[in-house]
Amino acid sequence: MRSYGTMLLLIPGPVTTRPEVRAAAGIDIAPWDFDFRDIYAGVRTRLLKIANGGGAHTAIPLPGCGHFIVEAALRTFLPPGGRILVPVTGDYGARMIRLAHEAGRDPVPLAVPANQKAAPEAIAAALDRDPTLTHVGLIQSETGTGIVHDIHAIGDAVRARGRRTIVDAVSAFGALPLDMAAHPEIDAVVFTANKCLEGLPGIAYAIARIDRLEAGAGQAGSWSFDLADIYAQTTTRGDGRPRFTPPAQIVNALHTALEFLEQEGGPDARLARYMANRNALYDGLIGIGLTPYVGPENQGPIVVNVHAPPDPAWHLQKFVDALKQRGVTISNFYNTPTPGFRAGCIGAFGPSEMRGAVAAMDQALNDIGVKTRNGESK
């Protein structure tokens, strides 16, 4: 079996990273050392630029995973009992609902077919029916299904009705389009370092409106997950370190990863590479007799979900194990309503590696004895 150091990670995060990024995490750093302040501050400045955030916005760090920063945003920008509409097309919309509920907020689900994009018209109609809904919670890239929602078109509909949005861009930030300056209805966009930014897991960020942070002071009901309190600290310290012990090595790795993003040509160039990866994967899967879960008109560039082959020999974990023997790792679970598997298109690799991964999938299916591959189209 190949070692993890030489594996191609085809999961929607953490992703395959460059050796320079991993090396940047291997340096011993004192988290509070003043010599490291420029790295903390520089990362925040670069993230603001990616989001096209101006003087009205700030970047807020929070150690931890994507769920942490989503909960922090819900707590900070919604008061206790505050009501938020959440279009649900997969697991991560459902998780936002649970996070809001557990935080004492009132989430209202809007059902959307799992292989379709959320329609701005449907969201507008739901807001018109219920004037007590102050926010819409959007999952920009739903990795449970592979759908990418148009947060800008939806945002236009939300802004026209005087409401606000919180955007979970955990698997989108750094590649998919985002323009916060043009969308003042966005209270915050939240994301992590270890997906399209091609950094390492361990820290999350919110790009948030300063006026909305100030308006949300004191309502989080949590010291750890209070973005307004973290922002208040940045105004006194200036460099944007988390309040508690920061993962300095992970921030250093993100600093290196952001340099590579800039060298590549920024989010547009990264998106183009991910689109090429997606095309190689999507077309390749069809070429070996498999059926993607989402139609090509709705398929995003982050992750592709695939129907399980209708063959009695199919077994997801056996397929995952056979694929690992060939140097490729995919998720060993699925998030779609029907059985299948998913493969990520993001990370530090290109379409040639993806075509090799498809060939490995073809061989892995043979290894476990799958002969019938055509699933039922959705």
C-alpha positions, 0 to 999 in steps of 0.5 A: 500500500502506498503511504499517505504522503504519496496519496492523491486525496480526492475528498472535498477537504482536507485536500492534497497540498503542496510540500511547501505548505506542509513544510511551513507547518513544520516550523516551531513558532511561539504563537504570541511572538511579536515577530509573527504578527505580520503573518497573522495580519498578512493572511487577513489582508489577503483573505479580504482581497479574495472576498473583494471586501473593502473598508466596511469588512474585516477578517475574523479568525477562529481556530477549529473546523467549518462547523465552528465558524458556521455556529459562530456566525449564527450566534453573532449575527442572529439574536436568541430566537432570531429566525433564519431561512435555510434552503436545504439541498444536502447534509450541510444545509441540514447541519446549519439548521441543527447548529442554529437550533442548538444555539437557540435560534429559530431555523426554517428549512426550505426544501430543495431537490438534492440535485437542483440549485436553490431558486432565487424565486423560491427564496423570495416567495418564502421571505414574502410569506414570512416577514419575521425571517431576518436572514437566509443561510446559504451553503454556497457549495453543498459537498453532500451532493455537488451542487453550487448555489448562486449566492449573488442571484439569491443575494439580490432577491434577499437584499430587495426584501431588506433581509440579510444572508450568512454564507457558508463558503467552507468548500467554495472560498478561494475558487468560486466567485464572491464579491462582498462589496457588491452584496452588502446584504451579506453579514458574513462569509465563513470558510476554512483554510483546508479546502480551495485555499489548499492550506491545512486544517485547523483554522477558520475565518469569517469575512464580515461587515464591521457594522453588523459585528458591532450590532451583534455585540453581546448576543452570541451567548458563547465566549468561544464563538463570539465573532463580535468579541474577536473583532473587538480584540483585533481593534486593540491588538491590530494583527488579528490573532485569535483570543486564545492560543492560535494554531500558529503553524497552521496560519504559517501554512496558510500564508504559504498557500495564499502565496501559491494562490496568488502565483497561480493567478488568483481565484479565477485561475484556480477555478479554471483548474478545478473545472478542468479537474471536474470535467476530467472526472465527470466525463471519465466516470461516464466513460467507465460506465458510472452515473453521476448523481447531478446532471451536467447543467447543475454539477459544481466544480468542487465534488462529484457524487456518483450513483452506486453501481447496481451490482451485488458485488458493490461495497463502498468500503471495499471500493475505497480500500481497493482504490487506496491500494492504487494511490487514491483516497476518496470518502468512505461514506456518502451524503446523498439520499441514495447509495453512492460515492463522492470524489473531490475535484479540489487540491494541488493537482490537475486534470492529468492526475484526475484522469489517472484517478479515474483509471484507478477507479476503473481498476478498483471496480474490477478488483472487487468484482463489479461487472454492472456499472450503469446506475439509474439516472436521476 
